[in-house]
Amino acid sequence: MTTKIAIFGVGLIGGSLALCFKGKEGLTVVGHAHRPESAIKYVSRGVVDQATLSVEEAALDADFIFLCVPVGMLEDYLQQLSKLPLKPGCIITDVGSTKASIAACAVSLDFPDVHFIGGHPMAGSERSGVEAASSLLFENAYYVLTPPPGVPDDAYHALEALLLHTKAQIVRLDPERHDEIVGAISHLPHIIAVALVNQIHAYDNTDSLYSTLAAGGFRDITRIASSDPIIWRDILLNNRTVMLRLLKDWNQEVSSFIELLETADGEGIEEAFSEANGFRSQLPERRKGMITPLFDLHIDVPDHPGIIGRIATELGDQGINLSNVQIIESREDVPGIMRLSFRQENDMERAKILLQHNDYTVYV
């Protein structure tokens, strides 16, 4: 018997899930698309077995339905599905980064013989869209499942067993606890990064040296401020109650530092940094998480035609996967700085050895 998996939102996450399932014995993956060209692309790229423009056709006889659409659209999709004659025993899940509201919505809807189990794969990429989809995206990542009260154990275990194809580590949490934790480790850092960048931007309006000198480390620690504004509008409003509480706690942390500086408390500053250092050193380095790690190299390159292509070819010839290239500075007769980004630390290390062997000056 074939198990049908329907995926709504075949982008980075949805496409990566599809690639994890596609080709596995007994599994058929159907993707829902809004445009004919998207349906053709999903199939031609080998991401799904079939693609359809019809919500009804995608959901018909599906054993599992994955909602991989933005947080702000999840409840609308659930309401649409609640009006369809879904297969008895069908399991609906999502991949949104907030869980309490969608769980409450599912409980409020009439889903006879259908089970909703919230999900959140805690992995991502600096790229987006189905073009960035990869069957390796979730490997060694945490995948959180948040079943509302009353979901049968056999339904939960069925979804858990299916997700083993992702090679992620499954974690079960209450929806509310999930939102508290993810709010602190992901949503709050995004707010802080945006606020910090906007603060420096305000200074830069009267003194352009702020932006001139705010390269390197400042750019790296604030890179999540470049996240999609619409997606983060929906996430933060959806998790608003939690975020307000977390921001009040953050204000207390900032106030503590203000007091340390006002009183010239050097010992207190040292203790604060030591405490942070100690906790951060215990955090896992190699496990994937909400905020994608950086594996970057910087190299000096002369302003010569074809230099970018030559470096990319040298890396490609050795099977080193390059994620992104950026020229930070390039002026006539002055070496430019090229930033090379990699998804895997091993690729970065191999690239470093190769480039140094080829007489490039490399900075980590």
Secondary structure, DSSP 8 states (H G I E B T S, - for coil): --EEEEEE--SHHHHHHHHHHTTSTTEEEEEE-SSHHHHHHHHHTTS-SEEES-HHHHHTT-SEEEE-S-GGGHHHHHHHHHTS---TT-EEEE--S--HHHHHHHHHS--TT-EEEEEEE----SS-SGGG--TTTTTT-EEEEE--TT--HHHHHHHHHHHGGGT-EEEE--HHHHHHHHIIIIIHHHHHHHHHHHHHHHHHTT-THHHHH--THHHHHTGGGGS-HHHHHHHHHHTHHHHHHHHHHHHHHHHHHHHHHHTT-HHHHHHHHHHHHHHHHTS-SSS--SS----EEEEEE-S-TTHHHHHHHHHHHTT----EEEEEEEETTEEEEEEEE-SSHHHHHHHHHHHHHTT--EE-
